[in-house]
Structures are given as C-alpha cells and as structure tokens.
Amino acid sequence: MKTETITPQSQETIRNILDTAAQIFAEVGFAGARVDEIARRANVNKAAIYYHIGSKEALYAQVLQEIFSDLSERIVQHVQEAQMPEEKLRVYIRQIGQTLQTRPQLAAIMMREIASGAQHLPDVIMQTLVQMISILTTILKQGEEAGVFTPSIPLMIHFMIVGQFIFLRTSKHLISQHQEAVPESFKSTHQTISETIVEEVENLVLRAVKK
C-alpha cells in the first residue's frame, strides 16, 4: 500500500476496497478480476484504488499479505505459549482453521492459485508460507526428539491440514448442485469451520504423526 496520511475516512475506504477485492478475487481469481468492477462494487472511484493502494497486483498482494501476516503472527505467538509438541501442533492447526473461518475468501483464492500454478502468488506470500512451514517443521522435529511423533514430511503435513479446511470451505457449490445425492450430515459441514471440525482435523493429523 502506498505511503500516505491515514485518516479515519481513508481507513474506512481502504478497508472497503480490500474486503471487496478479496471477494472478487475469490469469485473470479486474479486474472478475472477487474479494477473497474472492484471500484463499482466498493462504491469508490477507480482512482481511489490507485491512490490508496496501487495497481491490481499491489491490491492482490495487499489482500493476501494482510491475511497471511496476521495468521503467521498468531501462529508464532500461540505456539510459543504452548509447552508440549502435541499442543503446539494443535495450535498450528487451530490458527489455520480460524483464519479460513473468519476470512472465507482465502480458501477460494488459494484453490484458484493452486489450479493456475501459483503464477500470481506474490513472493512475499511465498516467504510467509515458508516461515509457517518452518515453524511446523520445528514442532514435528521436537515431537520426534521427545519420542511422541514419528518421522514425517512437514510439507505433506501442512498440505494435509490446509487441504481439509480449504475443501470444506469450497465445497458449497458441489454440495448445492447435488443435493439429492448428498447425505444430510454433509450438507451443513461446509458452512462453517466449527470447533468440532477443527478438533476433528487436529485428531486426524495427530493420528498421522503420533507413535
């Protein structure tokens, strides 16, 4: 985001632009998003987007960086507060689940990035992801040294965690288009990443890595 004097009105405008952009990036991806459409739905002049944030690339990076920076900071904080490797791993999983619940657009954005070969993913986001996986690597290594975890590949465990949450959040249209074929117990699962779902993901991952 460009350097400027941030007034309360400017903050409100920026917040509106970022929230609207996140929704549109989730709907159509980076390539399909248009600054004109973001401005129209945010009810701002297109010039306001360029003034407050910059190009579409800068806007995309700002949307993702805001989410990933917050997630990374919370993971660091809460993992440091936990004592045992198992609890640290639960914290790691819980923070990812909470982020995908409070920022539901992220799941669709990341699915689109994966499908496109991550060609629009900003380098700064990749760096943040690497930092997160480094934290997970340390947790798993500590668990191995404590004799409670079996050796595992951290990247695969990260994908196991993120994949479950992302598919849950992006299954809405799949389920709605096949209502008759879908069991009742499935129909509400995608709507929220509840505490029960988070605990289930925690338990599944822990069963995969524990001795």
N, C-alpha and C positions, 0 to 999 in steps of 0.2 A: 504494500500500500504506500502511496506517495506521502512524503512528509508534509504536514500542514497543521495549522492550528485547529485542534479538535474542539468544537463547541458541542453542547448537548444536542443541538439540532443536527450537526454534522454526524454525530454518533448515531443518532436515530436513522439518518439517511443511509449511512454505511451499513448498519445492521439490517435494514430493509433490503438493500441491494444484495448483501451476502446471502441472506435467507432465501430470497427469490432466485438468485443464481444457483444456489445449492439444489433447489427443487427442479429447476430446468436442466441442470447438468445430470441429475438423477433420471429425468424423463427421457432425454434425448442424447446424453453424452456430450463430451466436449465438442466433437465435430459438428453435431447437430444443433448446438446452442448458438443463438444469435444475440448480439448485444442489443439490437433493436427490440427483440422480444423480452429480454430481461428488463430493459428500461420500461417497456409498456406495462408489464405485469407488476413491476415495482412502483409504477406510477411516478417515475422520475424522468427527467430529460437525459438522453443518452450522454450528453456532455458531462452530466454529473457523475456518471460511472467512470469516464476517463479522467475526470478531475480528482475524484476521491480515491480511485484505485488504480486505474490504468487500462491496459489492453485486456482482451478476453483471456489471454494467457495469464496475465497478472491476477485477474479475478479468479480464475480457476485455482491457481496456486494459493491465493489468499483463503479461499473457501476450505481447501484441504488442509492447509497449514494450521489454520485456527483449530480444526478438529483434532488433528494428529498431535499438535503441540500440547493441547490440553490433556489428551489421553496419555501421552508419554510422561508428562509431569506427574499425573496422578498415579501411574504405574510405579514410577520411581519412589514417590512419597510413601505409598501404601506397602510396597514390597519391603522398603527399609524398616517399616514399623512391624512387619511380621517376623516371627522368630524361626520357625521350622520350615524346611523346604516345601512340605506339602501345603502349608498355609500360604507361602509365597506364591506357589503355583495357582492356588485358588484365587488369590488376589489378582494375579495377572489375568486370569480368565474372566473374573468378575468385572474388572475395569473395561475390558473389551466389550463384554456383553452390555454393560451400562451405556457405553458410548454409542453402540449400534441401536440401543433402545431410544436414547434421547436425541440422536441425530440419525433418524431412519433413512435419510437420503444417502448416507455414506455407503450403505450396502449396495444399492443400485449403481452408484458411481464406480465403486470398486469392481463390481461384476463387469461393467462396461469396459473398464481399463484392462481387466484380465483378458476379455474377449478380443480387445484391439491390440494385444501385445504390449500393453502399458506404454504406448507410443506418446501419450500426452502427459504421463505422470511426471511432475516436476522433480528435479534432482533432490531438492530439499526434503520432499516427502519420502523419497527412497532412503535418504540418510536417516530420517526419523524412524522408518521401519527397521533399518539395520540396527539402530540403537535399541529398539524394543526387542528384537530377536537376540541381541547380545545379552540383555537382561534375562531373557528366558534361558539362554544357554548357561548363564551363571547359576540360575535356580536349579536347572537339571543336573549340572555338574555337582553342586552342593548336595543334592539328593543322592547322587551316585556315591559320593565320598562318605555320606552318612549311612550308606547301606540300605536306603529305602527306595531308591529308584534304580531301574535297570538302564543300561546304556541306550540312548535314543538319539535320533537326528533332530536337533532343535527346530530346523525349518519345517520339517514334517509335522511336528507337534504344533507349531504355530498355525500351519495351514489347517490342521485338524480342528483347532479352536475357532479360528476365524471362519472357516468354511461352514461349520454348523450354524453359526449365528447369521452369516450372510444368506445362506439358502433359506433359513427360516424367514428372514425379513423380505426376501424377494419371491417367495412362493405364492404371494397373494393372487396374482393373475392365473397362475397354473391351477390353483385350487378353485377359484371362482369360475373358471371355464369348464371344470369337470366336476361340478357339484354332486351329480348322481353317483359318480364312481368313487368319491372320496368319503371315507368313514367320518362320522360326526366328530370323533375325537381329534381329527386332523384339522377341522375347519377353523378352529379358534387359535391353533398353535402359532400360526404365522403373525397374528395380530399384535402380539406383544412379547418381548423377551422378559418374561416374568421371573421372579425369584426362583420358582420351581424349575424353569427351563435352565437358568444359569446353574443351579445346583446339579441338574442332570448332566450338563456339559462338563462341569467340574468333575463329577464322578466318572464319566466316561473316559476323560483324559487321564485321570489318576489311575483308573484300572489299566490303562495302556502303558503307563510308565512305572507303576509300583511293582516291587518284587513280590 
